[in-house]
Amino acid sequence: MLKRVKTWLGIEGVKIELLLPEMVKKSSGIVEGSVRLSSMNAQTVTSLHFKVIEKYYRGRRKSKLTDEYVVTEKEIPVLIDVPADEPIVYAFELPFDTIQSKMDELEGKNFILRGLVKTAKAIKAVKSEYRIEVQADVLGTALDPFDKRILNVI
């Protein structure tokens, strides 16, 4: 009885860990990484859900605003049997495309105004932070394992 409850809640079940490169180039448009799956009991993973999220900050102190945008969302149907006490590594490629504001477009197109736009962005404290999230669907569990990591985009 206790083992069935543990399995249903995901306790001693599949654990997931994202393994990402140190830095990702914005111009490449692809995140290449892998997912390490491990478990104390033999279980089956049926799919992996990936999301790349941009957190966009602007403003200072009381006027600071933060928005989150889902840049990429992808579900990969897989059938991975995770044996007990033996990690499995699954490699993936996830395409992503960054969202550009009007100021970013102006900065990229016009080299004369590039310095002015960078100064305006510094004054307004504009910055973007990216993260990647993964969730695994495990057969027979109610609470699916997930992991998230900061993505260093240059």
C-alpha positions, 0 to 999 in steps of 0.5 A, spaced: 500 500 500 505 504 501 509 503 495 503 504 491 502 511 494 509 513 493 509 511 486 503 515 485 506 521 488 513 520 484 516 519 491 523 515 489 520 515 482 524 518 476 528 524 477 530 529 472 536 534 471 537 538 465 545 538 462 546 545 458 552 548 455 555 554 458 553 559 453 548 559 447 549 563 441 543 567 440 545 567 432 545 559 432 537 559 434 538 552 437 539 549 444 543 543 444 543 539 451 541 533 454 536 530 460 539 525 465 533 521 468 534 517 474 530 513 479 530 508 485 524 504 481 524 502 474 519 506 471 517 509 464 517 516 461 512 517 455 514 524 453 518 530 455 515 537 455 520 543 454 519 551 454 524 556 453 522 563 457 524 570 456 524 574 463 524 581 460 526 587 465 525 594 464 525 600 469 528 602 476 526 602 483 518 603 484 517 603 476 520 597 475 516 592 470 517 585 469 514 580 463 515 573 461 514 570 454 514 563 452 519 563 446 519 556 445 514 550 447 515 543 444 513 536 446 517 530 444 513 524 445 518 518 447 518 512 450 524 511 455 524 505 460 528 508 466 531 502 470 532 502 477 539 506 480 541 507 473 541 514 469 539 514 462 541 520 458 537 523 453 540 528 448 535 534 445 535 540 440 530 545 441 530 551 436 528 558 439 527 565 436 528 571 441 523 576 441 526 583 439 523 590 441 523 596 436 529 598 440 533 592 438 531 592 431 533 599 430 540 597 434 541 591 429 539 595 423 542 602 424 550 602 426 549 610 427 544 609 432 547 603 435 550 607 441 544 611 442 540 605 443 545 602 448 545 608 452 537 609 452 537 601 454 542 602 460 538 608 462 532 604 462 535 598 465 533 594 460 535 586 460 533 579 458 534 573 462 532 566 459 531 560 462 529 553 460 524 548 463 523 541 462 517 536 465 517 529 464 510 525 463 511 518 467 507 513 467 502 511 473 504 518 477 500 524 479 506 529 480 511 529 474 518 531 475 521 537 472 527 541 472 529 548 470 535 552 469 538 559 467 540 559 460 546 564 458 544 567 451 550 571 448 
